[in-house]
């Protein structure tokens, strides 16, 4: 699945930026909510379900000639892994689910931007961000507790929370603006 890069950039920019407005308006409440995220079971279940469903959908779209006769077994196996993680690996489940979603989102970003690389170099913003998401997904998979530590550091004071939210909001608005301007003309 690929989206038009202009649509994807607009959605990503707003998806990143809008929650950070709350962080600017109410940094203490935002910080408290953010610190709870890594061990949140509801977020973990939701993100693992999303990641598993998205991965299975991607698998269904792939033409894997070498594995065609095993495709149904792969579906069952990967679905069991997603469900098993929700049951047996609940510690930092939200971080693990987030890691899966980041990796899948990076794939979508790269696939959506690849055809336009020859038309505008602005695509490299999204492509670089996507590879950053890949690195973040790998890092969070290996050591999920580090997100807890990073979020605790980033929200240690209301001023630090507001600075982080301001930077994230600026980036989100920049990506959304690319979607409304540059990417709309080339995609």
Secondary structure as GFF3:
##gff-version 3
##sequence-region A 1 187
A	DSSP	alpha_helix	5	25	.	.	.	ID=ss1
A	DSSP	alpha_helix	27	37	.	.	.	ID=ss2
A	DSSP	alpha_helix	41	61	.	.	.	ID=ss3
A	DSSP	three_ten_helix	65	70	.	.	.	ID=ss4
A	DSSP	alpha_helix	71	88	.	.	.	ID=ss5
A	DSSP	alpha_helix	93	114	.	.	.	ID=ss6
A	DSSP	alpha_helix	123	142	.	.	.	ID=ss7
A	DSSP	alpha_helix	145	154	.	.	.	ID=ss8
A	DSSP	alpha_helix	158	180	.	.	.	ID=ss9
A	DSSP	alpha_helix	182	186	.	.	.	ID=ss10
###
